[in-house]
Structures are given as C-alpha cells and as structure tokens.
Amino acid sequence: ALVSARLPQIPTLRRVLKAAPLGLGHPLWMEVTQVNLHQHIIERRLRAPGSDRQLQAL
C-alpha cells in the first residue's frame, strides 16, 4: 500500500523501457499509467528469530 500510494509522486517508478520503433535506435523510456506491483514486489518472511544469516540465505 505504501509503494502504490507513492507511485503518482515519483514518475521514475512509472517508466518502462520500450524498443525503438522498427528496432531503429536505442530503447526509449515510456511512462505507463498502470503498474502491477505484484510483478515487482515479493513478500518473504523469515522464521523466528529472523537473524542476519537467515536474511542473507533468503
């Protein structure tokens, strides 16, 4: 919820790379109106006690 609430305030987070038309030139940054955060953010939980070693192994 925090990230989705801030998306409108940060244009950089709404940009995707698109190939140049006909493959001519470099890819271009294009702004999108909808971002599916489920494709970018994954929630994982550590078993208690949640040590640094467990986090690194994740």
Order of alpha helices (4+ residues) and beta strands (2+ residues): alpha-beta-beta-alpha
